[in-house]
Amino acid sequence: MQYTLILGNRVYSGWTLRAWLMLKHVGAEFEARVVPLYTNEFDRFREEYFPARQLPTLVATEDGTQNVIWDSLSITEFLNDRHPEARLWPEDPLARAAARSLCAEMHSGFNALRSNMPVNLKRCYTTFKPDGKTRADIERVCAFWTWAWREFGGEGPYLFGDRFTAADAFFVPVASRFRTYSIDLDSRSRAYADLILRHPATMEFVDAAQSENWVLEHNEFDLE
Ligand SMILES: N[C@@H](CCC(=O)N[C@@H](CS)C(=O)NCC(=O)O)C(=O)O
């Protein structure tokens, strides 16, 4: 099985970062190819890898056949099936269900946080003020974390104990938003956000983002 991960611009693509972390976590060799969003190259990507239309997309080639898997959640499940030894999810069934619930809500909810605090791995704003809905999303994220530690994670340091799982990977883009927008957090949430941002695979991705030069105006704010 040969893997190619097609990434959006690293600076702005939190969805891509999750798939990257999952591939790193299973320890698979893979080629990373950036397709800059909203360019002709992006249009060509959609034609070439139909029915994928968003990034990240994983191309898994086996016996000369290219299999296209798109969406960070389905990429996670595919890698979990293919690499069970990597234990992407917690082993206990109830903990695993909880981890999947957290990821599912992270995947489909938090619209205010997503729209008002877009991922930007090159910026650090110190004057950002979240509105009420965004503040409520931030508080729910921290409430999720506290609940996971209380029910499953114990002393941590990760959400489900001493092992990094898919649930942690799904929150790395949120942790990066908290850093970009200088969000105040309680001390345990702050320590956890810092921990997952210091994960070697996160740091590799963030470092690579620094040399990208594409600018998406929608993700850039005129703030200090
Ligand atoms: N739910 C998808 C969302 C992926 C997504 O929104 N990707 C963005 C890049 S970060 C994209 O491809 N945007 C282009 C578009 O939607 O036209 C996932 O988890 O992979």
The ligand as an ORCA input file, in Angstrom:
! r2SCAN-3c Opt
* xyz 0 1
  N     -15.209     17.605      6.597
  C     -14.073     17.738      5.719
  C     -13.820     19.199      5.502
  C     -12.667     19.468      4.578
  C     -12.566     20.922      4.166
  O     -13.437     21.770      4.429
  N     -11.457     21.215      3.486
  C     -11.227     22.546      2.980
  C      -9.758     22.891      3.107
  S      -9.267     23.087      4.771
  C     -11.536     22.579      1.510
  O     -11.205     21.664      0.783
  N     -12.149     23.677      1.077
  C     -12.451     23.899     -0.291
  C     -13.922     23.843     -0.572
  O     -14.691     23.444      0.287
  O     -14.279     24.214     -1.694
  C     -12.878     16.973      6.303
  O     -12.913     16.645      7.485
  O     -11.929     16.641      5.603
*
